[in-house]
Amino acid sequence: MSRPELAALIGTARNIVVFTGAGISTESGIPDFRSPGGVWSKMKPIYFQDFVASEERRREAWTRAFAGRAGWTGREPNAGHHAVARLVARGQVGAVITQNVDNLHQASGVPDEKIIELHGNASYATCLACGLRHELPQLKHEFETTGDVPTCRECGELVKTATISFGQAMPENEMRRARAATLACDLFLVLGSSLVVYPAAEFPLLAKRRGAALAIVNREPTDQDDVADLVVHAEIGPTLSQIVLGDS
């Protein structure tokens, strides 16, 4: 019953915000963060302040990153990502706001300008001082060759994967863009988020208050199911593929 209703909401929407969490990427084999067996149950996060203050913690962080221990990179987009990309290509999506750091929306064909990454991106690194982008393969080669913790090739300051770590401030520009997109949408479509991490989880509520429809597709119940216009407890890839791509 709920899938035809979701199809109707998507079919009539003119400006959709797609909001994605870990649940859309677990179908690509990427582990989530907080559930039993998730990333943080296997290794403790390194807080931003500790990364900045301690060379030992920086070395540990880079060792993890280059070994791919978190499992956030190196996977392929799944049917859910491709369905979102199709909606973007149709011109129905104003923005894809994502809590994920796996670069899979880009890999599925969504243009960079449509993607708002609230928690950054694990597929490259940036200088904490000047913001210069650094590619991981080059940093890994230098790390393994010299043993030196990466620093910026331009200014010599600290370099970190382009993710938002625990204790690190949320990116102001992305938060502004996400708020503006949320205020402009007529359908806020949540895909695979438990909606427990704030301030990101405020966006669906903001959209609802401003009169947009709120639809949630997630395998498990969320804290916002009771305020949503439609809730679908199902796998994201098969659900969206049937609606957007016409897969049976």
C-alpha positions, 0 to 999 in steps of 0.5 A: 500500500505504501509504495504506490503512495510514495510513487504518487508523492514523488511523481507530483513533486517539483522540488525534492530534497533527498536526504540520505543516511547510512542505510542507503549505502549499507546496500553497497556493503558499507558499514554504518556508524553506530549499530552493533557491528558498525564502525564505532563498535569496532574502533574508537573514533579519534576526536578532532581535538586529539588529531590536531594536538597529537602526532601519535593520533594523527599517525593512527588516523592516517594508518586507519585511512590508508588501510581502509579500516572504516570501509567507507571507500572503494564500493560501488553505487547501488540501485538506491543511488542510481534511482536518486541520480535518475530523479536528479536527471529528471530535474525534480531534485533541488538538492541531495543532502547526505550524512554519508562520506562515501562519495557514492552519490557522485559516483552514481552520476549526481552533479557535485553542485547538487550534493550537500555533504554534511559530514564531509567526504572520505575519498580525499583530504584537505588542509586544515589551514588553507583548504587545499585538496589532496588526493589520498593515493599520493598521500599514501605513497608519501606516508609509506615511503617516508613514514611522515604524517601528511602535511600540506604541500603548499603551506605545510600545515596539517592535512586531514581526510575531508570528513567531519570528525567528532568534535569538529564544527559542522561545515557552515556553508553546507549547513546554509545550503541545506537549510535553503534547499529545505525551505524551498522543497515541496517533498523532503525524502529521507532515505536510510537515516535513523534521524537521531543525529542533530543538527542534521535531523532538524532538516526534515522537521523544518521542511514539514513545518514549512509545508513540504510533504515528509516521506521516510524510507528506512528499514527500521523505525525512526524518531520522526515516523510519527510526524511524517506523511508517509513511512516505508519500512523497506530496503531502499534500492528495491523500493526506489528502483520499482518507483523511479527506474521501473524495475520489478 
